[in-house]
Amino acid sequence: MPMPALIGVSELLVALLAHPFWADKAKRESDLLWDALKLTEPSDFVFDRRGEMVFRQRCFYPIIETFTEERIRRGLMADNVIQRCIDTHTCVAVLPGAMPSATLRFLEQNYLPIGYKLRVAGVLLHSSTDGNHFDFEIVIRPRTKSSRATLAL
């Protein structure tokens, strides 16, 4: 009797160590969704790779995965992610793990990281020659504002 009990207790310990029930493995994803919901209104567009932001409109409807990337590469599907982000004034994006290089570069250049995989439209300001003015171009702009701006201190 002690041997089967020992084996049973050992299996229980291994199962608990391999998959601890007290660890919230969905916390990062639920925080990501909650942050995106706080930043946007229901009428706003977001960019995500696979529809993670289920309560917001997506600016690019196809799910970006291996088959979609291959169709884009072969020219069977238009790669208009960048234009859709601009046209729909998409100010919140979830930075995906893998992406076509032009899209990934666009996201990194025009969206600032604010949390786990979450980015908002914006650019870092670099110092100007006089140190009092910062010229920058906004690609993802609000619906009624100018696309060029100068910040004076």
C-alpha positions in Angstrom: 0.0 0.0 0.0 2.8 2.6 0.7 4.3 2.2 -2.8 1.0 3.1 -4.7 0.4 6.0 -2.3 4.0 7.2 -2.8 3.6 7.0 -6.6 0.2 8.9 -6.4 1.6 11.7 -4.2 4.7 12.0 -6.6 2.4 12.3 -9.6 0.3 14.9 -7.9 3.4 16.9 -7.0 4.8 16.7 -10.6 1.4 17.8 -12.0 1.3 20.8 -9.6 4.8 21.8 -10.4 4.3 21.4 -14.2 0.9 23.3 -14.2 0.5 25.4 -11.0 -3.2 26.4 -10.7 -2.3 29.5 -8.7 -0.3 31.1 -11.6 -2.5 33.4 -13.7 -1.1 32.7 -17.2 -3.8 34.8 -18.9 -3.0 38.0 -17.0 -0.7 39.5 -19.7 -3.3 39.0 -22.4 -6.2 40.2 -20.3 -4.2 43.3 -19.2 -3.4 43.9 -22.9 -7.1 43.8 -23.8 -8.1 45.9 -20.8 -5.5 48.6 -21.7 -6.6 48.7 -25.3 -10.2 49.1 -24.2 -9.3 52.0 -21.9 -7.4 53.8 -24.7 -10.1 53.5 -27.4 -13.8 54.0 -28.0 -16.0 51.4 -29.7 -15.8 53.3 -32.9 -12.0 53.4 -33.0 -9.9 51.1 -35.0 -7.0 49.0 -33.7 -4.3 47.0 -35.5 -3.7 43.4 -34.3 -2.4 40.4 -36.0 -5.0 37.8 -35.2 -8.0 39.6 -33.7 -6.8 39.8 -30.1 -8.7 43.0 -29.5 -12.1 41.3 -29.9 -14.1 44.4 -28.8 -12.7 46.9 -31.3 -12.8 47.2 -35.0 -9.8 46.0 -36.9 -8.2 48.3 -39.5 -6.9 45.3 -41.5 -9.5 42.4 -41.6 -7.5 39.4 -42.7 -5.8 37.4 -40.0 -2.0 37.7 -40.5 -0.6 34.2 -40.4 1.5 31.9 -42.6 -1.1 31.5 -45.4 -1.9 35.3 -45.5 1.8 36.1 -45.6 2.4 33.7 -48.5 -0.6 35.1 -50.4 0.9 38.6 -50.0 4.3 37.4 -51.0 2.9 35.8 -54.2 0.9 38.9 -55.1 -2.4 37.2 -54.6 -3.5 39.6 -51.9 -2.8 43.3 -51.4 -0.4 44.2 -48.6 -2.2 47.4 -47.6 -1.8 47.3 -43.8 0.1 50.5 -43.7 -2.4 52.4 -45.8 -5.3 51.0 -43.8 -3.7 52.2 -40.5 -3.3 55.7 -42.0 -6.8 55.8 -43.6 -8.6 54.6 -40.5 -6.6 56.7 -38.1 -5.6 53.7 -36.2 -4.0 55.0 -33.0 -3.6 51.7 -31.1 -1.6 48.7 -32.3 -0.6 45.4 -30.9 2.9 44.7 -32.0 2.9 41.1 -33.4 5.7 38.6 -33.1 6.2 38.1 -36.8 5.1 40.4 -39.6 6.1 41.4 -43.1 9.2 43.5 -42.7 7.7 46.7 -44.2 4.7 46.6 -41.8 6.8 45.8 -38.8 9.2 48.7 -39.6 6.2 51.0 -40.0 4.7 50.0 -36.7 8.0 50.4 -34.9 8.6 53.9 -36.4 5.1 55.3 -35.9 3.8 53.7 -32.7 5.4 54.1 -29.3 5.5 51.2 -26.8 3.4 51.7 -23.7 3.1 48.1 -22.3 3.3 44.5 -23.2 3.0 44.4 -27.0 0.8 47.5 -26.9 1.7 50.6 -28.8 0.1 54.0 -29.4 0.5 56.3 -32.4 3.4 58.8 -31.9 7.1 59.5 -32.5 10.0 60.3 -30.2 11.1 63.9 -30.4 14.7 64.4 -31.2 16.5 67.6 -30.3 16.7 70.4 -32.8 19.7 72.7 -33.5 18.5 75.5 -31.2 17.1 73.1 -28.6 13.8 75.0 -28.4 11.9 73.7 -31.4 11.1 70.1 -32.3 9.9 69.5 -35.9 8.1 66.2 -36.5 5.7 64.5 -38.9 2.7 62.6 -37.7 1.8 59.8 -40.1 -1.1 58.4 -38.0 -3.0 61.6 -37.3 -6.2 62.6 -35.6 -9.1 63.0 -38.0 -9.1 66.8 -38.2 -5.5 67.9 -37.4 -2.6 68.9 -39.7 0.0 66.2 -40.5 3.0 68.5 -39.7 3.6 70.1 -36.4 6.2 72.1 -34.5 6.6 71.9 -30.7 8.0 75.1 -29.2 9.3 75.1 -25.6 
